[in-house]
Every structure is written in C-alpha cells, then in structure tokens.
Amino acid sequence: MPTPGQKTPELKLETVAHGTFDLSDPGTENGTLLVFYRGLHCPVCAGQLKELEAAAEDFAARGLRIVAATADPADRATEMARKTGLDKVAIAHSLSLQAARDDWGLYISAAREGSSEPALFHEPGLFFVNADRELQFGSVQTMPFARPKAADVLAAITFMQDKGYPPRGTYTGDLGAKAA
C-alpha cells in the first residue's frame, strides 16, 4: 500500500472513452481522485460512480480529475460506463489483481457461490494523489459498503488545499522509540 506523502506506484491503464490513463501524467493542476471499484457485478459501485459523475464538475473546479479503475476487462467496464451514464469520470480497466493487491493494498475476494461475481476481484479503495504523484490520503475497504461520499471527499481535499494540511500516516520508523 502506498505511504502518504510518498510517490505512489505507477499506474497506466486504458480507459473506456478517455484514452490511456497514466497516473504519472498529472492531467490536472491538483491531481487525481483514484477510485478502485469492484466491477460490473457491484450495484454499490454503480451508485458510487453515479455520485462521482454528478460531482465531477465540482472536483474539476478544484483542479482535480476523477478516474475509476477496475480489474474488469474492457467489455465489462464499457457496460458499467453505459449503465451508470458516465461521461466526465474516466473508467480505466484491466487492472491486474496482482497490482491491485501488491501496489495499492486492495483486498482480493473470491466469488460467492451462485453470484454473478468474477472468480476473483478486488475490493474498493479510494486515493487522492497530488499532481506530483504523491499520496495525500487513502481509504481501503474489505467489502462494498460504507464508502466515503463524494461531497465528504471533496470537502477534505478542499480543506487540505486551502489550509496546507499535510498528509497524515507518514511515520514509518520504530514505534518503540516514539510510543514512549
């Protein structure tokens, strides 16, 4: 999982309708809200994507782009874009499950018996990455429920930008020395 205040792993994926997404290319003045969604099978994901689409202009006004990424292949990602009516939010697809887990710290789940879930898929995550590709904050979940709301995420980013609030969770040293 990326460390706040440090460079994130590189991420380059094709999108449904916005060309190639490359996290190394800032794309906007203030960075990217990177939202990993479970896939076409997930109705909670569809609701979150619709909410992000409705808020996309507010994020753009703060100099931010929103990219939703999934391990789904292009055809399933295209169907999700159609189903949710996405236009402003880019859907990046074909993320490897290895990168999801090893680079981004996402949890991997196996399909429930009798479900329409893929055999394996990643659980959701949300990361705000600045234009220098440094992680500002992140949220990783083990199931589809209780996602951060777009308005709350935008309020947090606005506060960070306006107040110069630094990334938190940056300490990676010896805990014994600091805990005393």
N, C-alpha and C positions, 0 to 999 in steps of 0.2 A: 504494500500500500504506500502511496506517495507520502512524504513527510511535508507538513505545512511549512511554507516559506522556502522550500527547495524546488528544483525543477521536477516536473512530472515526467513520467515515461513518455517517449514519443508515441504518437498515435496518428496513423494515416489510414483512412478508410474511404471507400466510395460511398456516395450518398444517392438517394433515390432521385433527386431533382436539382441538386446544388453542386454538381461536380465532385471533385475529390476534396475531402476534409482532411486538413493537415494541422494538427494542434501546434506545430512549430511555426506556422504562419499565423500571426496574431489575428488577421482577419478584421479586427475592430480595434478601436482605440484602447479599450479597457479589459479585453479578454473574452473568455468563453464560459458559459454555464454548460457544463458537460453532464448530461443526464443519461445514465445507462438504464434502459428499460428491458424487461424480461422477454418480451416478444409479442407476436400477434395474438397468442392464446390468452393474454392477460387483460381483462376488462379494466382493472385498476390502472394499468399502464395507459390504456386508451384515454381514460379520464384525465390522467396527469398530462398527457400530451395535448389534449384539447385545452386544458387550463394554461399550459405554457404558450400555446399558439395565441390564445386570447391576450396574453400578457407580453407577447413578443415585441410590440412597439414600445412598451414601457422599458423593457430591457435595452432595446436599441437606442432609446433616448439617453441611456446611461453609458452608451458606447460598448454594449455587450451583445454578443451573438449567443443563440441557444442552439446546441447540437444534441440530438437524441441519438444514442448509439445502442446497437443490439447485435447479438450473435446470429440473429435470424439472417437467412440468405436474402438476396435482392428481391425475389418474388414476394416473400412474406413481408419484408419491410415496405415494399410498394403497396401491398394490400393494407398495411397499417396506415400509411400516409393517406390512402384513399378513404379508408374507414373513418379516420379522425379529421379529415379535411385540412391536413397540414399544408401550409404554403410557406410561411415565414420561418418555421422551425425546420432545420435540416435533419433528415433521418439518415444516419450513417449505418451501414450494415456489414455483416460478415466478420464481426469481431471474433477473434479466436477465443475459445473458453480458457485456453492457457494464459493469454494476455489478460483476460478479464480477472482471473484469479491472481496470477503472479505479479502483474504490473499495477493493477488497480485495487486489489484486495477484495474483489467481489466474491460473494459466496456462490457456490455451484449447487444446483438442486437436480435431482432425478425426477422424471415424470411420475406423477401419481397414477396408480393403476386405473385404467378406464378414462383418463383425462385426454384432452387434446394437446397437452404439453409436449414439447420436443423431448427426446430421450434424456438429454442434459441441457440445461440452460443456466444463465447467471441470474442472480437476484439483483434488485435495483441498487443504484448508487447515484449520488449527485456530487459534483465537484465544481467549485468556482476556481478557474485557472486564470491568472492575470495575463496580460499581453506578453510578458517575459517568460511564459510557461511555468510560472511558479504557483504551486497550490496555495490558495488563500483559505479555503475551508472545504471540508468534505463530509459526506454522510453515506454510510453503507448500511444496508438492511438485510435481514435474513428471510424476509417474507414480503409480500406485496403491499401490506397495509401500512397506514400511518406515515405517509410521505410528506415531506416538507411542502407547504403550499407556495405557489409562485409568488404571491404577494409578500409572504414572510421572507423568502429568499431574496427578493429584490430589496426589501427594507434592510436586511442585513448587509447586502452589498453596498447600498446607498450609505449606510452608517459607516462602514469601513472606509469607503472612498471619501466621504465628507469629513470624517474625524481623523483620518490617517491611522485607523485602528489596525494593529498588526495581526498577522496570522497567529493563531494560538495552537498549542500542542506541538511546539517546535523542539522541546527539550528531548534529547536522545542520549544524554550522558548517564552516569552512575546514579541510581536512585538512592543508594545508601548515603552518599555524601550530601545530597540535597534534602533528604527527608528528615534529617536530624535538626 
